[in-house]
Amino acid sequence: MPDQRGKRVGLFVTCLVDLIRPSVGFAAAKLLEDAGCIVEVPRQSCCGQPAFNSGDRATARALAEQVIVAFESCDYVVAPSGSCAGQLKVHYPELFAGDPNWLPRAAAFAAKSFELVSFLVDVLRVSRVDAQLEGTVTYHDSCSGLRELDVRVQPRRLLGTVRGLTLKEMNDAEVCCGFGGTFCVKYPEVSTAIVAKKAANAVASGADILVAGDLGCLMNMAGKLTRDGEKIEVRHVAEVLAGMSDLPPIGAPERDRGGDQ
Amino acid sequence: MSDLVTSPQFKANARSALADVDLQNALKHVEVNFIAKRREVADRLPEFERLRDSARDIKDHTLAHLDLYLEEYERRVVESGGKVHYAVTAQDARTIVLDICRALGARTVTKGKSMIGEEIGINAFLEAHGITPVETDLGEYLIQLRHELPSHIIAPAVHLTKEQIAADFRRAHVGLPPGRDLTAPTALLAEARAVLREKFLAADVGITGANFLVAATGSSIIVTNEGNGDLTQTLPKAHIVLASIEKLVPTLEDAAQILRVLARSATGQEMSVYTTVSTGPRRAADPDGPGEYHVVIIDNGRSAMLGGEFRDMLRCIRCGACMNHCPVYHAVGGHAYGWVYPGPMGAVLTPSLVGLDKAGHLPNASTFCGRCEEICPVRIPLPRLMRHWREREFERHLSPATLRSGLRLWAFFARRPSLYGFATAALARLLRLAGRRHGRFRWLPFAGGWTRTRDFPVPQGRTFQAQWRARSRAR
């Protein structure tokens, strides 16, 4: 493996992180910089997955072209999400199948695109992180990262190097949380039934913190857990690995800063 | 019965399924037992993954040369004294079966479990023409008593509890002591066995499905766990095999290869209890067997799939593993899907067979978690095929207007990253102002589906991109 230090990594921050939880983006940037990368953030909106999975191939293609062009000068494209990274790496080439102009560009783009934690471990050979978190963590395997990109051992390996952190597996960690993108609003009752099982498994694990690599799944799980009054905190794996666990967890109020009451 | 398609009411079906306590209890069995058993038996077989490749390749090869194998198969069946009938539509198939029964003066017909039989609605049709069909697979027998469709393709009555079954038996089996004890599953089995034994002996015709049609030998193969298929096909005057065109495989060796993944994927067994090979009617020296052997090869929309993007679906060997591993199926069960085939395989197949206008919900009601594709023994890319249906729906303007206009609005911004940056920055600030004190919204406009049961997190404040650019400028 050639030395990856000094490589220009385009951070595809994902639309959800950009809007809802920018700290995940800063955590990702810190992890990449700590590993010696130069992080760039080309102007971006969305990878196009909502259109792709809603059958709107024309919009999905237009957004894919936009992303490919924006990140063309980067050595790598890294996203703190298995779902969005799966779109870039697996589905972009599918979108341009049979197109002699765009397929080679999409294939080259796919080859340099990665999910954050697997990029750290598999490409940058990061074996430990400098972070601390006193508590028991359970990890939810988000579906696209797990099944499209084989993200499974990498987050667990790095979480294992966080000082004070104990990893405890829940039952059915590899089962979908019921988010499913537009699924959760198209079929909210079914989605709720699925996330209820996930929430019950997370609580039953006895962990203090539920961690995963995709903000969509995290919002879904956190939303159910806080609504039900459960105490378990929900955080993105990048924040934990970057030592940013002092932030309020997902769905929790901002820390009291004196004037906010 | 198969004409009753309730797939358009998937949402209402799902809602009542979620509220059905008996169903929810019964579904736990699927979620726990099937998955653990499959994993155990697959892990024990080092070549399991290669066998899946091989099963996929055998089916692909057969589909690529289906015309040749069909011809060879027919030749072999005729050589062994049987007869092949081709049915283009479900109606054709029903008529063929009725004509055979009438020619024999049949009054009762026993049936082995057959999904194609459900698909063409053979029972209701025979009944309407004065012939009594009797399901002999225990699960099928139970749902026949209840006038229901199967809720699972290999465990048709998986939605029932044993208390429900006992109540059905008391209602249906009149003449037995009303005070009999039916609490133990073995008591239910013994009663069904005794009742069915008489039906086997009285039947004039036996109908089975087929797991495979073997071109090289003209054989049909069924796998069962109860042995009911053997009694169904050997005792009556005629054996009718109902099979769709994609059941063909070239040789017995090919069937044997696929059998190695079929039961493992389906029930976590290494083999089903009975694997029965039938070749032609009873020969002079045979001690038993049917006097006539008919095979009805049914198309019913499948040849149209051969040349298109849903061709991979024709590899399906009906093991049911996709529904066993599906979180949506676990939540709502099979009946919510509204027709014969539930779960991920049904979400792809049903629109092909009953039309996308009726079955449009099915390929949409998936989280695309990919677990079905991960375990499919013939590696059907089920999520991708569901996505193809969503594309057709979008092209034909069948998808809901709210979804379409929502997508259009979102796409307008997403395709203009600078404008998108302004809009999201404003939205983030607005939402934070409204919700920062609680950190989460209990209600949001246009998001009732989410916030009815789940909180929605309040954005941290400025968007990532706005903050990043401000920082870069400051550096």
Chai-1 contact restraints between the chains, C-beta under 6 A:
chainA,res_idxA,chainB,res_idxB,connection_type,confidence,min_distance_angstrom,max_distance_angstrom,comment,restraint_id
A,V13,B,F464,contact,1.0,0.0,6.0,A-B,restraint_1
A,D18,B,T463,contact,1.0,0.0,6.0,A-B,restraint_2
A,D18,B,F464,contact,1.0,0.0,6.0,A-B,restraint_3
A,D18,B,Q465,contact,1.0,0.0,6.0,A-B,restraint_4
A,L19,B,T424,contact,1.0,0.0,6.0,A-B,restraint_5
A,L19,B,A428,contact,1.0,0.0,6.0,A-B,restraint_6
A,L19,B,P459,contact,1.0,0.0,6.0,A-B,restraint_7
A,L19,B,T463,contact,1.0,0.0,6.0,A-B,restraint_8
A,I20,B,P457,contact,1.0,0.0,6.0,A-B,restraint_9
A,I20,B,P459,contact,1.0,0.0,6.0,A-B,restraint_10
A,R21,B,Q460,contact,1.0,0.0,6.0,A-B,restraint_11
A,P22,B,Q460,contact,1.0,0.0,6.0,A-B,restraint_12
A,P22,B,F464,contact,1.0,0.0,6.0,A-B,restraint_13
A,P22,B,Q467,contact,1.0,0.0,6.0,A-B,restraint_14
A,G25,B,F464,contact,1.0,0.0,6.0,A-B,restraint_15
A,V41,B,W468,contact,1.0,0.0,6.0,A-B,restraint_16
A,R43,B,P417,contact,1.0,0.0,6.0,A-B,restraint_17
A,Q44,B,P417,contact,1.0,0.0,6.0,A-B,restraint_18
A,S45,B,A414,contact,1.0,0.0,6.0,A-B,restraint_19
A,S45,B,P417,contact,1.0,0.0,6.0,A-B,restraint_20
A,S45,B,Y420,contact,1.0,0.0,6.0,A-B,restraint_21
A,C46,B,A414,contact,1.0,0.0,6.0,A-B,restraint_22
A,S54,B,L407,contact,1.0,0.0,6.0,A-B,restraint_23
A,G55,B,R390,contact,1.0,0.0,6.0,A-B,restraint_24
A,G55,B,E391,contact,1.0,0.0,6.0,A-B,restraint_25
A,G55,B,E393,contact,1.0,0.0,6.0,A-B,restraint_26
A,G55,B,F394,contact,1.0,0.0,6.0,A-B,restraint_27
A,D56,B,F394,contact,1.0,0.0,6.0,A-B,restraint_28
A,D56,B,L407,contact,1.0,0.0,6.0,A-B,restraint_29
A,R57,B,E391,contact,1.0,0.0,6.0,A-B,restraint_30
A,T59,B,A411,contact,1.0,0.0,6.0,A-B,restraint_31
A,A62,B,R415,contact,1.0,0.0,6.0,A-B,restraint_32
A,L63,B,A414,contact,1.0,0.0,6.0,A-B,restraint_33
A,C143,B,C369,contact,1.0,0.0,6.0,A-B,restraint_34
A,C143,B,G370,contact,1.0,0.0,6.0,A-B,restraint_35
A,R147,B,G370,contact,1.0,0.0,6.0,A-B,restraint_36
A,R147,B,E374,contact,1.0,0.0,6.0,A-B,restraint_37
A,C176,B,P327,contact,1.0,0.0,6.0,A-B,restraint_38
A,C176,B,T367,contact,1.0,0.0,6.0,A-B,restraint_39
A,C176,B,C369,contact,1.0,0.0,6.0,A-B,restraint_40
A,G180,B,T367,contact,1.0,0.0,6.0,A-B,restraint_41
A,F183,B,T367,contact,1.0,0.0,6.0,A-B,restraint_42
A,V185,B,G449,contact,1.0,0.0,6.0,A-B,restraint_43
A,V185,B,W450,contact,1.0,0.0,6.0,A-B,restraint_44
A,Y187,B,A365,contact,1.0,0.0,6.0,A-B,restraint_45
A,P188,B,G449,contact,1.0,0.0,6.0,A-B,restraint_46
A,E189,B,R15,contact,1.0,0.0,6.0,A-B,restraint_47
A,E189,B,L18,contact,1.0,0.0,6.0,A-B,restraint_48
A,V190,B,A14,contact,1.0,0.0,6.0,A-B,restraint_49
A,V190,B,V328,contact,1.0,0.0,6.0,A-B,restraint_50
A,V190,B,A331,contact,1.0,0.0,6.0,A-B,restraint_51
A,T192,B,T453,contact,1.0,0.0,6.0,A-B,restraint_52
A,A193,B,L18,contact,1.0,0.0,6.0,A-B,restraint_53
A,A193,B,A331,contact,1.0,0.0,6.0,A-B,restraint_54
A,I194,B,P327,contact,1.0,0.0,6.0,A-B,restraint_55
A,I194,B,A331,contact,1.0,0.0,6.0,A-B,restraint_56
A,M219,B,P457,contact,1.0,0.0,6.0,A-B,restraint_57
A,G223,B,R454,contact,1.0,0.0,6.0,A-B,restraint_58
A,G223,B,D455,contact,1.0,0.0,6.0,A-B,restraint_59
A,K224,B,R454,contact,1.0,0.0,6.0,A-B,restraint_60
A,T226,B,R440,contact,1.0,0.0,6.0,A-B,restraint_61
A,T226,B,D455,contact,1.0,0.0,6.0,A-B,restraint_62
A,R227,B,R454,contact,1.0,0.0,6.0,A-B,restraint_63
A,R227,B,D455,contact,1.0,0.0,6.0,A-B,restraint_64
A,I250,B,P457,contact,1.0,0.0,6.0,A-B,restraint_65
A,G251,B,G439,contact,1.0,0.0,6.0,A-B,restraint_66
A,G251,B,R440,contact,1.0,0.0,6.0,A-B,restraint_67
A,G251,B,D455,contact,1.0,0.0,6.0,A-B,restraint_68
A,G251,B,P457,contact,1.0,0.0,6.0,A-B,restraint_69
A,A252,B,G439,contact,1.0,0.0,6.0,A-B,restraint_70
A,P253,B,H438,contact,1.0,0.0,6.0,A-B,restraint_71
A,P253,B,G439,contact,1.0,0.0,6.0,A-B,restraint_72
A,E254,B,R436,contact,1.0,0.0,6.0,A-B,restraint_73
